[in-house]
Amino acid sequence: MKGPKSAAARSRRAGRRSRISGPSSVVSHASLDEYLRSLPPGDCLGDDHRCRSSVATRVTFQNVNGVPEEGDHVKQRQINSWLQDKQVGIALLAEAKTFWPSIPEGHGWNDRMRQATMKAKHKGFYSAVAYNKQQSQSSATTAFQWGGCIATVLSQVSHRAKESGSDSTGLGRWAYVRLQGKKLQAQGVMITLAWPKREGTGESTVWAQQRLYFNSIKRKIDPRKALVDDLCKQIQKWRDEGCEVLLGIDANEDLSVNSPDSIRQRFRECGMEEAILKRHPPTATHQRNQSNVPIDGIFTTSGVPVLAGGYYAFGEFVEADHRALWIDIDLNTALGNFTPQGSTFKPCKLTLLDKRSTPSTVCTNTTGWLWD
């Protein structure tokens, strides 16, 4: 029987598994255990999420596979700790699986975010939750409901919040928070999607519920096509109003594919690109995926400067079967708060002996300086 691996062996193994890119900083540690705890998780990928620029705003997206009914549940505490410890500015969560009217009083999403930001240096939050409002509260026997999503901005980002909402059908297909730029120069829209899987087998699936709704209004269309058509139309409207857009999605399809009918291509037609795949090779974002196929992604328009990005390890923060994704963006630049560097132009010195310049400046007398 093999004995337990030594600390050095665990260290070598963690180093082989990790695929974090970027410079490493040499930091002294009080003990070997402290050093091992400082090593990056084994199956994360991309830029080093522990390093962050001073101008960066951290954006995260994850399919959390349901938020708990109680605000003090261990999974909710995991979410709160993740947002607080990583100083997340924009959090986009898919598959909330919650019918919010059935949640007990005091356990709503705003109550939970109030708890999450209680100890933060910069308090504040602004959220939008989306769920299927076509389902009546009287028909809901529990708070569970397929689909749904959440968009939340936290800390200093919340001070820029202008409005929030969800798609007009009431199906809970997407939630958004709109941010205001400096002097009305620019705006930003942060969206998270509840993307239906392909045709399901049960009547309670997101796809089946949305098809039932569209049939009731005589709109014969595949729910997936309806979602991308409606969303692209809304994105184009925001773009026409001068907005930059950032979007998180669990697409349930390969986001590295560039075929004409792919979701990636449809978003590209809206002026959006997948931010992480532009920097790093594709990798699996679902635990049961063995083919390095990314089905989760974060899309941005060209006016959103992406400083870094990557994939967290499976289960690193929240117990779910999808990875959490992250990017760091320069939000000030995206919202029009760019401050140019100081000019190197050196003005000519004013020659007071020149009679042409003295009348428009100052003159002197025996008592001091006088303005002309």
VENUR-V809751 format. One record per backbone hydrogen bond with DSSP energy under -0.5 kcal/mol. NH is the residue of the N-H (numbers start at 1). CO is the residue of the C=O. E is the energy in kcal/mol with one decimal. If there is no record, write none. Layout:
((NH/CO/E) (NH/CO/E))
//
This chain:
((10/6/-2.2) (11/7/-2.0) (12/8/-2.4) (13/9/-2.5) (14/10/-2.3) (15/11/-2.0) (16/12/-1.8) (17/13/-2.0) (18/14/-2.0) (19/44/-1.2) (21/46/-3.2) (27/25/-0.6) (35/31/-1.6) (36/32/-2.5) (37/33/-2.2) (38/34/-1.1) (39/36/-1.1) (44/41/-0.8) (45/311/-2.1) (46/19/-1.3) (47/309/-2.4) (48/21/-1.0) (49/47/-0.7) (51/48/-1.5) (56/53/-1.4) (57/329/-2.4) (58/87/-0.5) (59/327/-3.1) (60/90/-2.5) (61/325/-2.1) (62/92/-1.7) (63/323/-0.5) (64/62/-1.0) (64/94/-1.7) (66/95/-2.7) (67/96/-2.4) (73/70/-1.3) (77/73/-2.1) (78/74/-1.8) (79/75/-2.1) (80/76/-2.7) (81/77/-2.5) (82/78/-2.3) (83/79/-2.4) (84/80/-2.1) (85/81/-3.4) (86/82/-2.0) (87/84/-1.0) (88/83/-2.2) (89/58/-2.2) (90/58/-2.0) (91/152/-3.2) (92/60/-2.5) (93/150/-2.7) (94/62/-2.3) (95/148/-1.2) (96/148/-1.3) (97/147/-3.0) (99/143/-3.4) (100/98/-1.0) (102/99/-2.0) (103/100/-1.7) (107/104/-1.9) (112/108/-1.9) (113/109/-2.4) (114/110/-2.1) (115/111/-1.5) (116/112/-2.2) (117/113/-2.0) (118/115/-0.8) (120/117/-1.0) (123/121/-0.7) (126/153/-2.0) (128/151/-2.4) (130/149/-2.9) (133/131/-1.2) (133/170/-2.9) (134/170/-0.8) (135/132/-1.0) (136/134/-0.5) (139/136/-0.7) (140/137/-0.9) (141/139/-0.8) (145/97/-0.8) (149/130/-1.7) (150/93/-2.7) (151/128/-2.6) (152/91/-2.7) (153/126/-2.7) (154/89/-2.6) (155/124/-2.1) (157/154/-1.5) (158/154/-0.5) (158/155/-0.9) (159/156/-0.8) (160/157/-1.8) (161/158/-1.2) (162/178/-3.7) (163/178/-1.3) (165/176/-2.1) (167/174/-1.4) (170/167/-1.4) (175/192/-2.0) (176/165/-2.7) (177/190/-2.0) (178/163/-3.5) (179/188/-3.8) (180/160/-2.7) (181/186/-2.0) (182/335/-1.3) (184/181/-1.0) (185/182/-2.4) (186/335/-0.5) (187/242/-1.1) (188/179/-1.7) (189/244/-2.4) (190/177/-2.9) (191/189/-0.5) (191/246/-2.9) (192/175/-2.2) (193/248/-1.8) (194/173/-3.4) (195/193/-0.6) (205/202/-0.9) (209/205/-2.5) (210/206/-2.3) (211/207/-2.2) (212/208/-2.2) (213/209/-1.7) (214/210/-2.5) (215/211/-2.4) (216/212/-1.6) (217/213/-1.1) (218/215/-1.4) (219/214/-3.3) (220/218/-0.7) (221/219/-1.2) (226/222/-2.7) (227/223/-2.2) (228/224/-2.1) (229/225/-2.4) (230/226/-2.6) (231/227/-2.9) (232/228/-2.3) (233/229/-1.7) (234/230/-1.9) (235/231/-3.1) (236/232/-2.3) (237/233/-1.6) (238/234/-2.3) (239/235/-2.7) (240/236/-2.1) (241/237/-1.0) (241/238/-0.5) (242/239/-1.6) (243/238/-2.1) (244/187/-2.7) (246/189/-2.6) (247/299/-3.0) (248/191/-2.2) (249/297/-2.4) (251/249/-0.7) (251/295/-2.7) (252/295/-0.7) (255/253/-0.5) (255/294/-3.0) (257/254/-1.0) (262/259/-1.8) (266/262/-1.9) (267/263/-2.6) (268/264/-1.8) (269/265/-1.8) (270/266/-0.6) (270/267/-0.7) (271/268/-1.7) (272/267/-2.2) (273/300/-2.4) (275/273/-0.5) (275/298/-3.0) (278/274/-0.9) (279/276/-1.7) (280/276/-2.4) (285/293/-1.0) (287/321/-2.4) (289/286/-1.8) (290/288/-0.6) (294/292/-0.7) (295/293/-0.6) (297/249/-2.4) (299/247/-3.1) (300/273/-2.3) (301/245/-1.7) (302/271/-0.7) (304/301/-1.7) (305/303/-0.7) (307/305/-0.6) (307/328/-3.1) (308/328/-1.2) (310/326/-2.4) (311/45/-3.3) (312/324/-3.0) (316/313/-1.7) (320/318/-1.1) (323/285/-2.2) (325/61/-3.3) (326/310/-2.2) (327/59/-2.2) (328/308/-2.4) (329/57/-2.2) (330/305/-2.0) (331/329/-1.2) (334/330/-1.9) (335/331/-2.1) (336/333/-1.4) (337/332/-3.7) (340/338/-0.6) (347/345/-0.6) (352/350/-0.8) (354/351/-1.3) (355/353/-0.7) (357/354/-1.7) (358/354/-1.3) (359/355/-0.7) (360/357/-0.7) (361/358/-1.4) (363/370/-2.2) (365/368/-1.6) (368/365/-0.7) (370/363/-2.1) (372/361/-1.3))
//
